[in-house]
């Protein structure tokens, strides 16, 4: 039953923030994308402050996160005021309120899942950041807060999240830096996959005592599935599904049950990976990119013991978000992936053929595309996170 969602949306919309209502689109928006299959109309729907994740409710309303710590809904052309009950978020740089996911049984249990960044309740005395030559010594040394990612779930009722509790945390928390990962996806069996970045620390991606730089697999209540590949490995965290990842910013299942993930490489080497249980994807020991100071990283090569990417980019696209299309509005792209491009300010299509992948289109958008999602009618919805905070936006792409 979803009457509560409609009522909650109505209550929220009555107090919507006028400053974030649909208005003039951000500068230089495309109003048409020309493709080999025909033009796509691009519609600007609403302005937001650093939007990051989105998920559709069964009644067609859209939940959207804003990185500073706000969860909103968008329905009937209106953007709601912030939804109450969101956990306390530590917002700085790449961290804040990140992804949102809806329980597969939402119509019955009303559960919503949030990935967010939290500060440690006790901050170590005298903690300080250190420089990293592999990042060309560009680390923010003023950032000394101990923090990490967390996933919480709560019931969406009466315009608020209730009974919110944490079901998973990044271990260990680290001082400063980014690469939180932060994407959520439910499997066909209703278990939950989480992308956990290596926090710009490199080595934790290969450390089985940490869940940083990993694809993580848990049950919806936070317990550990019996199918996890390292459940009985001494010294390994039982939530690990795969290892050797960098900054994983997209994950999705295709119609055949294959799990796909994309992540940012360093200077070059952005990847799309087919995720297979127990596999090691190589970071930081191998990559098709280089360090920011120009230092070489060995490329993926046959027989090196690491799972290679199915598709990679050099120069980078800075991938963000991953949606595998299953709708009818664009039947020519059914089964293909759509990925947002941040530094490339683009929408990227990747063609999937079973467990193989190849590059498709890359359409200029004039905006940093943070997330892509499929709407109930088969339209493609996008979030752009803006260059100046408040000029983020929701976009809708339809056949013209």
Residue, then its C-alpha position, 0 to 999 in steps of 0.5 A: x500500500x502506498x497511500x502514505x507516500x502520496x499523502x507525504x508528498x502532498x504535505x511536503x510539497x505544500x511547504x516546498x522551498x521556492x528557491x529550488x523550484x523550476x526556473x531558468x535553466x543553468x547556463x548553456x543547457x542543451x535543449x536537444x541531443x542529436x543521435x543516430x536514432x533521432x533527437x532527444x528532447x532535454x527538459x530542465x525540471x528543477x534546481x538543486x544544491x549538489x544533488x547526488x543520488x535519486x530513486x523512484x517510489x512506486x507511485x512515481x515520485x522521485x527521491x533525491x539526495x543533496x550532498x549537504x544533507x537534504x533528502x527531497x521528493x519531486x512529484x507533479x512538477x514540484x520539489x519538496x522541502x527537506x524530508x525530516x529524519x536524515x542522519x547527521x551528515x558530515x559534508x565536505x568536499x566529496x563527502x556528504x549525503x550520497x546515494x538513496x535506494x528503495x527497498x524492493x518491498x517498499x510498498x509493504x515496508x516503506x524502507x528507504x536506504x541512504x549512504x552518507x558520510x559520518x564523522x567519528x563520534x570521538x575525534x583523535x587528538x592532534x590528528x593531521x593529514x599528510x601529503x601524497x606524491x601520487x596525487x601531485x601533493x594536492x591533498x587538503x592538509x586543513x582537513x583533519x576530520x576522522x570520518x567514513x561512509x555509512x548506510x542507514x535505513x528508515x521508514x518513510x512515513x508522514x513526510x519523515x524517515x522514522x526508526x532510522x538505524x545504521x546497517x553498515x559502515x566503512x572500516x576503518x574511518x580515515x582522516x580527510x580525503x575523498x573516494x567514498x564510493x557510495x552507490x547502492x543497488x538491490x540484487x534480484x534476491x533482495x540483498x544489498x550491494x554497496x560500493x566502498x571507495x579506498x578513501x584515496x589511500x591506495x593500499x586498503x583496496x588490497x587489505x582484506x581486514x578493511x572494506x575500503x576499495x571493495x564491492x560489499x554485499x550484505x542483507x537488507x538488515x545488515x547481516x552477512x549473506x551465506x554466499x559471500x566469498x570470504x565469509x570463512x577466510x581468516x582475517x577477511x571482513x565477511x562483507x567483502x564481495x570483490x576487492x581491488x577497486x578505486x572510487x566506485x561511483x556506479x553499480x547496477x544489475x542487468x536483465x540477465x542478473x549480471x552485476x556491473x560497476x564503474x569507477x574512476x581511474x587515476x590520470x586515465x583508466x576509468x573503468x566499467x567492470x563485470x563484478x564476479x564474486x571473489x575477484x580482485x580488480x587490481x587497484x592500486x597494483x594495476x591500472x590503465x592510467x597513471x598517477x597524477x604525478x606522472x608515475x607509471x602504474x602497470x597496465x592490466x595484462x593477461x595472466x596478471x591475476x587481476x580481473x580486467x575492465x570490460x571498457x576503459x577510457x583514456x582520457x577520462x570521462x570521470x564516470x558517475x552513476x550507472x543505469x542499465x536501460x530496460x524501458x520502451x521509450x528507447x528500444x534501440x538502447x534496451x540493455x545498454x548502460x548510461x553513465x554520467x560524465x563529470x569532468x567530461x560534462x557528458x552522457x555516455x552510453x556503453x553497449x552490453x552484449x551478454x558479459x561483453x561491453x563496448x563503447x557507444x555514444x558520448x553526448x556533450x551535456x554542458x554540465x557535470x552529470x552526476x547520476x542517470x536513472x530510468x523513469x517509470x515511462x522509460x524517459x532518462x532522468x539525469x542529475x547535474x551537480x553544478x559548478x557552484x553548488x546551487x546550480x545543480x539540476x534535474x533533467x529529463x530526456x525524452x524521444x522527440 
